[in-house]
Amino acid sequence: MANEIGVIDAGLGGVTGSSPLYRPRTKHKKGKVRQLLGFLGPAFVVSVAYIDPGNFATNISGGSKFNYALIWVILFSNLMAIFLQTMSAKLGIATGRNLPELCAQVFPKPVNWFFWIVAEIGAMATDLAEFLGGTLGLNLLFHIPMLYAGLLTGLLTYLICYMEKYGQKLVEIIITALLGVISVSYLFEIFLAKPDWAQVGIHTFVPTLPNGEAVTIAVGMLGATVMPHVIYLHSQLVQCRCRDTTPEGKRHHLKMEKIDISIAMNIAFFVNAAMVIVSAAVFHRNGIVVENMQDAHKSLEPLLGSLSSGAFGIALLASGLSSSAVGTMAGQTIMKGFVNISIPVNLRRLITMLPALIIIAVGINPMDALVLSQVALSFILPIPILQMLSIAKRKDLMGEFANTKRVQFLGTVIAGIVICLNAVLLYLTFTGKA
């Protein structure tokens, strides 16, 4: 009789802790949550690249100059990012190899050398943005001279990368914690900014490009949001979780990774959108056009208070440090995969520090350097997309995970959009209309 009551209670959902059927279900749910947590991580590492200091530059510029008009670019870029990162993860899970390694297998050696050079240029542009962001964060928060702040950024980045010695999971935890700092900082900012939510809603879904300069900023936003180097990296990060290589195990792994991607990429979307919204609500509303990060930091204090400007500096510092570490990890994957070159991390870190230190020493506006680096990334972006599409459709490599015609079509459309936007940007640049 007691068992029957327990069954009835379980069916109605009004069970007590004493029900014999309740505890196993609770344990089952806990087991599922624990299993999911075991798979979370790779997409969170990748998502940091989608909210790196380059995003700060393009999003703040876009918001201060064009109000809420470019929020739709963030939404569409994020949808592209989810699609591309899912394909990258699927490729890594299905084959047990990363994208650069598969390119080395599929394409001729001279072509792979070209791919490597282009990918390294992209990684250098990325490192420039990330390194400058960390340097600016230290400068704004602690008033450390830029050159010394740059050296300290290099040291802190090295320490984060060094943690990989103790396992990828530890690096994932550190970077996810920094992602949390960025998210909380901008949640605080958006609360203080009091934006016009009706305008936010309209411009999230209605595309507008007010003029040629808006096209330049929009393409920069795309380059800052959909990052070439983490398309390569994601296919590598999933490898440490590829324990069950049966078709069923791979399907389960891909299912878990899709959840990982959905959570992480939507957090990145919130942060990017918040950057534009705060910039529009604070700077554009007060007639302030932000030309550099220092202006953004200084202007926030009289408009929103010292806590707001502090939150901005903390977010920028966390973004610079975390994304710089991710850039280093991506660079190693690119070098090792395409041409089987393994350069020590310390040497590579020194090489990639030099452009940023030169910019700091010469006195070039870091904001301009950040925006231009993101435009450069947007031009490089079609190459890894086309590489993925050419490999992911092959059943001899992907098996049952090969792209369907519908997925191939969507990927081709995304590559076409990126190429067309870049063609428009070239026209506007060379005709002087940008």
Secondary structure, DSSP 8 states (H G I E B T S, - for coil): -HHHHHHHHHHHT---TT-TTHHHHHHHHHHHHHHHHHH-SHHHHHHHGGGSHHHHHHHHHHHHHHTTTTHHHHHHHHHHHHHHHHHHHHHHHHHSS-HHHHHHHHS-HHHHHHHHHHHHHHHHHHHHHHHHHHHHHHHHHH---HHHHHHHHHHHHHHHHHGGGG-HHHHHHHHHHHHHHHHHHHHHHHHHH---HHHHHHHHHS----SHHHHHHHHHHHHHHS-HHHHHHHHHHGGGG----SHHHHHHHHHHHHHHHHHHHHHHHHHHHHHHHHHIIIIITTT----SHHHHHHHHHHHH-HHHHHHHHHHHHHHHHHHHHHHHHHHHHHHHHHH-----HHHHHHHHHHHHHHHHHHT--HHHHHHHHHHHHHHHTHHHHHHHHHHHT-HHHHGGGS--HHHHHHHHHHHHHHHHHHHHHHHHHHTT--
